Amino acid sequence: MASVPSAHAQPLDAVEVVHDFSDGDAAGWHAYANAGTVSASTDTSEFCTAVTGGENAWDIAAQLDGVTFDREATYVVSFDAHASAPVTVPLQGGAGYPAVFAQSVALDGTPEPQHVEFTFAPKEWATATANPDSPLEDSWTETTGDISFQLGGQDEPYTLCFDNFSLQQKASPEQVVGGDFEDGELAPFYASGAGVSAGVEDGVMCARLEGGTTNRWDQIIGFNGIVLEPGVTYGLSFDASSSNGRPVRVVVGDDAPPHTVLFEQSPTLSDEMESYSYTFTPESGFTASAGEDLGSGELSFQVGGASESWTFCLDNVSFISGVDPGVYTPETGPRVRVNQVGYLPEGPKQATLVTDAASPVDWELVNAEGATVTSGKTSPAGIDETAGLNVHEVDFGTFEQPGKYTLLADDEQSYEFAIAPGLYDQLRYDAINYFYPARSGIAIDGSVMVAQPDAEQYTREAGHVGAPGDGSANQGDRDVPCLTPATEGEYWMYGDWECNYTADVVGGWYDAGDHGKYVVNGGISVAQLLSTYERTLYTPTGADADLGDGTLNIPRDESSNSVPDVLDEARWQLEWMMKMQVPAEADMYPGMVHHKVADANWTGLPLMPADDPQERYLHRPSTAATLNFAAVAAQGARLWEKYDPTFAAELLAAGNVAWDAAHETPELYAPAPNDNPSAGSGPYDDDKVQDEFYWAAAEMFLTTGDPEFRDYVVASEYNTSDIWTAGGFNWFETAALGRISLAIVESDIPGRSEIRQSVIDAAERYLAWQEKQPFGTAYPGADGQYDWGSNSAILNNQVVMGTAFDLTGDQRFADGVLESMDYLLGRNALNNSYITGYGHHYSKNQHSRWFANSLEPSLPNPPRGSVSGGPNSMTETWDPVIKSLYDDERPCAPQFCYVDDIQSWSTNEITVNWNSALTWVASFAADQAAGDESSAGRIVRVDEHPADASVVEGESVQFAASATGAPAPSVQWQQQVDGTWQDVPGEESATLKLTAARADDGRSYRAYFANPFGGFYTDAAVLTVRSKPDVATPTPSTPATPPPSSAPATPPAEPEDRPADGSTQAPEDGSAGDSELAETGLGEYWMVLVILASLALLAGVLLLALRARRTSQE
């Protein structure tokens, strides 16, 4: 094999060396003037010309004659020049106009020389056929001409000097020898693989390829010896055809292990020869070794993997260095950007116009018959920094007539869209249906995927159901060992960890485009599916959601088992997560949960799960994974309790074990990878797990009511802090999952009103952001940049806004969710719907090993309802495909940093946690029916909590509380007796009245308000009962002789030591003291009167209390 190596450029003819004029020799340069004057000199070791006049530039010149030009060469001109005044002069050379190169030389008038350098190619010069004035015939190969600085036509006299002038032939950048196959030989190309028969006929290489191979690299047409220099831009071009319209994988990579790929594309060929060209700038390279001309790089056309025989033809292959990469400009369609699916009649209706206009422009809404139904003026919004575009906003929200429409503005017409109720009904199901074909460990039956237009294409064998050494293609997941230092080698990250067991971890969902299964990403995913269903139990619009049995495309035994299908789908993941728990008898970390199970090394695309040959390993448990499992096990347990109490109990027991294990080992983190990309799987590293502790405690409390979990939640910093990120929440920032559950799911968690308010406050923040975004998204980016998976950030912000609507019934929040759908469905800078199957122009080539139609036509695209990760402007995370389109010299505004290419995993992947967010949002949007469901009802909101009270024993006390909701909530007062809350019989009004008894001291009371959407416990109020004041009782005495009738009775004396509370107190010796009644003959009668009066008073109090109680009961 051979390629043309780089070589030093060779000087041509008159410019044999660099002309530096150091010895005063003009080296053939001379000056002339057909008008005006010129004088030339080399006295200063440079060629200087003093110029005056000349009407035209060519009237005066400094010229070099007798220069030979080769048609196929590329030349580099370079020199240093300065002038005594600012001037711009033409430099021209060639065979004679118009067969010339031309370059303007601008000098600033300072004595400091300016360096000028440029290239030209004589093959681009016009010939006589193209321009009769050309001196060149079409067949010319070499010609002689001149090079001249044209100096005339300037306003004032000046002097121009130049030095170090050179004209050199640029070395051919072409590395592919024989790429035109004109010699009739295949070599230096090669053909490899079973069933490959290649030859050259009529200057075209064609290969007959037998079917039946598995991988694309099983059959290759290649060229070795490629040299790649880091940072150099290369251009690859070729002509190719396919007899059956198959794609071909074009790769520039390492010819030796580990076969690093630096560039790849997979164009789909037609049966006619078509031209393809690409540019890329590698960050690393394959240079030639010392003393060698060839590098270790390879250009290969990988053509295997077809089931049937076909023919691949190739011609004009070129691989050159030093090319201009050019500016990539994506096709964006009409400048009027709309939700390509449509708008709900009573919902918001916004569009965005891309325009240079500074003032408002007219817009019209046109129906299917071409009639204008409404019109108005746009609102200029200026430059949207996330898009780099000047935009106007269009609001046609007042128009509600259902139908098909287009929007016209600025002489541009949008894609057609609908105004209709129920636009999101099918998306509700399609978003959840994504999870069935993503299942691992089960054969996928395409016939049940009736919502897919190409359903049968999704039929495939079960993936990863074998065991190491059992003869199957897979090496797992039936009996998977743990990763070890020996198997991981230099990539080992887990210290002294080892395990003494293998595990059956068949099942679960494949995470994304790979075959890995990850607990933390699977955790948030299953939580959002469970929450999609749980929302239907507690919210007015969710109450009518049709998410019951038989609603999804899942196996028939699951879709007819009287269990809501979304719970069946969640169970598939929950059961797998239980398998990931470390057994109790393990030597290390019993009860914790393995972080992931994955391939030892990355695999190529496409690759069906059943064909994955990689060894599979369990990775070390982590605290984050353990708490993820505890959280979703608790949530799953409370939702499955109604349908399968045994399974629910198993989940809860495993979740409790996980909670205890996480507390036992609270800092076992999943480390960041020591290789980029990490070997075989995504890292999902997380060294901050207090948010996971809070989430798990919240879900465990909601399921069990256990005070241990309540106390942990209340004490956690995440219970009151601002936890809301620019993207709502994500797999490594999970506190919001717990906060939202606490806000929605009925419980007696203290401070629930404040928890709810924190969600509402977050939604207000997102609405404020949305107000400033001309494309309608509530996501401004992270510090202005769109993060990896930006669409999931948008979706999770929608979850927060939707939850705020559920809590308040405030239509602004629902409108915020619906308007954000506009962005996802086409109202964006790229005019692209990021949800497969929805809209006129949508993502369909997301990164996946088995949804890989663009690589293998027999495979499907991702199913309808799959959401792409979306724009990613974080350049440090980019993949080679997006890097080939944009770089520091060709930057992209955040919304433009996306390409619908299967190899662009950093912008166009699909993942379970992104579709789980879409699942929640799509179901919410479907619940909005015609767009305004604010009258569907209100959940209970407590406006007044009862306050603590302190009274004297025997006094009447009253507790008051109030709440709103629609329907109006009922109320039941409760009291806590011996640590248990019990209803207070008959107390069902807004106030609780009772007479305090000593036994009531320290007792707590609360009200429970409820309507059909759930209940709300007020905060508890504590009753303090003080002792009743002591009343002195006269002591009986022996009758005495009454005093004479003239002697007055002695009144009771005021004691000097009466207590401060006014009560009486007997002396310590027990005598009556000064307060004793005078011993008169009336003592017994006095006692009788006192007793009778006391009895009468007590009877009155009891009568009043009885009447008050009857009144409250009525």
C-alpha positions, 0 to 999 in steps of 0.5 A: 500500500502507498500514499503520497507523502508530504514534501518540501515545496519546490521553486519554479523557473524565475523564482528559483530562490526567495528574492531578498534583493540583499546583493542589489540584484533585481532578480529579473524584476523591473518597473514600467510606466505607460502613463505617469512615472516610476523609478525602481531601486534595490539600494535598501536590499528590497525592491522599491518603486517611486510612483506618480500618476497613471489613470489605471492600475495597470498603467504602472507596474513592477513585474517579473516575466518568464514565470512558468505555471503548471495546470495541476499545481497549487502555488503559494505566493508570499512576500513582505511589503510596505508603502509610504502612504496607505494604498491598495494595489492589485497583484496579478499573474498568469498567462494573460487576462482572464487566465490569471490569479488576482490578489489585492494588497492593502498596505497601511502606510507605515514603514513596518513591513506587512507579510502577505501570503495566499495560494492559487490554482491555475486549473481554475483559470478560464480557458478559451471555451469559457471565455474567448479572451483567454489565451489558454486552450482547454487542453493546456497543461503548462504555460508561461506568463508574468507576475506584476504589482499594478501600481497606477491610479493612486491619488498621490505620489508614493513609494512601495517596497517589497522583499522576500518574494517567493512563488512556490509550488505547494506540495500535493496534499493528496494522500490517496494514490490511484483513487480514480482507478484509471489504471484499471488496478484495485491496488493500492486499495484492498478488499477484505472479508468473507464473500467480497469480490472486487475489481476495476472496470472502465475506471470504476471499482465495484465490489460484489458483496455476499450477504449473511455477515453481521457487522459492517466491518466484516467486509471492507474496501480500504486504503492504508497509510493515512497520515493525520496531524492533530489540528489540521483540516482534512477533506475527504471526497468520493463517488459511490453507488449501491445496487440496493440503496444501502448505507456505507460506513466511511471511517478514518481511523487507526489501522491497529488496535484499539482501532480509534475512530477519528472520523466517520459518516454513514451516507445512504447510497443510491443506485446511481453514482453520486458525489460525497464530500466531508471535512474534519479536523482531528484532535489526535492523529496518526503521524508517520514514524521516523524514516517512513512516509506512511502513517498508521491511519486507514481510510475504510469503506465498511460495507458488511452486515447485509442479509442479501448480496449487493454491489458497491461501486467507488470512484474518485477517492480523494483525501487531502490536507489543508483544506478550508473546512467551510461554514456549516449551514443547516437547512432550517426550512421556513423562517416562520417557526410554529409548533408543527403539530399544533395548538389547543383551541383554548391554549396559548398560540405563539410563533416565532419569525426569523427576520432582519426587520426592525419594525413589526411586520404583518402576519396572517393566519390562513386556513386550508382553503387559503382564506385569511381567518385572522391577522395582526402585527408581530412583536420584535424581540431582538436578537435571541442569544441562544439562537443568534437570530433576530426574531419577532414573536407572533401571538394568535392566542385569541383565535380558537376555531379548530382546523388546519392552518399556516401562518404567513409573515414577512413573505414566508409561510410556516409548515401546516399545523392544527388547532384542535383539542386532544392533540397530545392524546396519542403522544401520552401513550407513545412516550410510554410505549418507548420503554417496551422495545427498550426492555432487556431480557425479553424478546420484543414482539413488534405485532403488539406495537400497533401505534407504530407505522412500521411495527414489525420492524421492532421484532427482535430476539431477547438480549442479554439472557445468556451466561458466560461460556454457555455458547450464546452470543451474549456473555450475560446477564444470567450469571454476571461476575463483578468487575476485578482489577484483572479484568479492568486493568489500567481503568480500575477505579474501585480500590479494594472492592471485591465480591464473592458472588455472581448475579442474575440481572436479566431484565430492566431497560437498556439505558440509551444507545448502548447496552448498559443498564444503570441504576441511577438513570433507571431510578429517575426514569421509573420514578417519573413513570410511577409519578405519571400514574400517581398524579392521576390519583391526586389532581383534578385534570389527572383524574380523567387520564386514561392510563389503565389496563390495556392502554399501552403497547406491551405484552398481552399478558400485561395489558389484560391483567387488571393492572394499569399498564404504566405500572406493569412497565415500571415493574419490569424495571423495579424487578431488575433493580431488586436483582441489583441488590447485593445479597445479605451473605456478601462479604462487602456491602450487603444490602447496597445496590450495584451501580450498573451492569455493562459491557467491558468495552464499547461496541460499534453500531449497529448491533442488536442486543442479542448479538452483543459479544462483550463480557458483562460485569457488575460494577461496585455498589454505590450509595447513590444507586442504593438510595435510588432503589430505596426511593423507587421501591417505596414509591412502587410499593404504595402504588402496587399495594392495591394490585399485588400486595405480595410484590408491594411487600417485597419492594418495601422490604428491599427498600428498607434494607437498602435504606439501612445499608446506605446509612451504614455506608453513606459515602461510597461514591461512583467515581469519575472515569479515568478514561474519556470516554470511559471503557464500555459504559457511561460513568454516571459518577456522583459524589454528592448524595444528600439529595438522594438521602432526602428523596429516599426518606421522602418516598419511604415516609409517604409509603410507611408514615414511619417517624424515622423517615419523617424526622429525616425529611424535616431535618434535611437541608433539602427540605427547605433549601432552593433545590431547583436547577436551570433544568429542574432536576436530573439523575444526579440532582434528585431532591426535587423528586422527593419535594414534588412527591411530598407536595402532591401525595397525601401525608401529614408531613409537617410544613407541607404548605411550605413544601408546596409553596417552594414548588410554586415559587420554582414554577414562577421562576421558570415562567419568568424565564419563559417570558424572556425566551422568544422561542417559548422555552422555559430554559435559558440554558446553564449560564447561557449554554445549552447542556447535554440533554437540553431537551430533558432540562426543558421537560423537567422544567415543564414537570415543575410548572405542571405540578404548580398548576396541579397545586394551584389551578393557576392557568398560567402554569399550564400555559407555560407547559404547553408553550414549552411543547412548541419548542420541542415540536418545531418552534426553535432555531432549527425548525426541527421537532425533537420528538420522533414521528411528530411534526413535518421535520423531526429527529429520526436518526438518534444514536442507538445500536438497534434503532439504526435504520440510517446504518442498516435499512432492515432496522427501524428508526427510534419509535414514535414518541422518542425524544432526542437529547437536543442541542448541546453547546458544551464543546468539551463534551462533543462527539466527532460528528458535531466537532466536524461541523463546528469549532472555535473558528466556526461556533454555533449558537446554543440552539444550533449545536445539534445534528440529526446524525446517529453518530452524534451521541452528544446531541442526538442520543435517546435515553430512558430518563429523557423519555420518562420526563416526556412521559409525564409532560405528554400525559399532563398536556393530554389532560389539558384537553382543549387547553384550559382545564382550570375549572376542572377542580382544585385540590385542597389548600389549607389557608389557616392552621390551628394555633396552640392554646393554653387554658385553665382546667375546666375552661372552654377552648376553641381551635379553628382551621380553614381550607379551600378546594373545588369541590369544597373540602369536608373536614374531620378533627383529630386528636393524638392519643397515646401517639396515635391520631384518632378522629374526634367523633362528630367534629366536622366543622371548621372549629373544634370546641371543647372543655379542657380537662387535666387529661388533655394537657399536651394533647395535639389536635389537627384538622383533616380536609379532603375532597375527591383529589385527596386530603390535607392535614393541618399542622398540629396544635398543642393544648396546654391545660393549667391547674384550676385555682385552689378555693379555700373550704371553711373548716366545720367546728363545734357549735358555740354560744352565739354572741349577743345580738348587738355584737356584729359578726367579724368579717374575714380578714385579708391574709398578708401572704395571699399568693400572687394568683389571688388564691387562698393558702392555709398556714403550714400548721393546718389551722384556719388562720386569719381566714377562718370564719368566726365561730358563730352559731351560723357556721353550719348554715354558712357551709350549706349555703356555699355548697348549694351555690357551688352546685347551682353554678356547676349545673349552669356550666354543664348546661351551657356546654351541652347546648354549645355541643349540640349547636356544633353538631347541628 
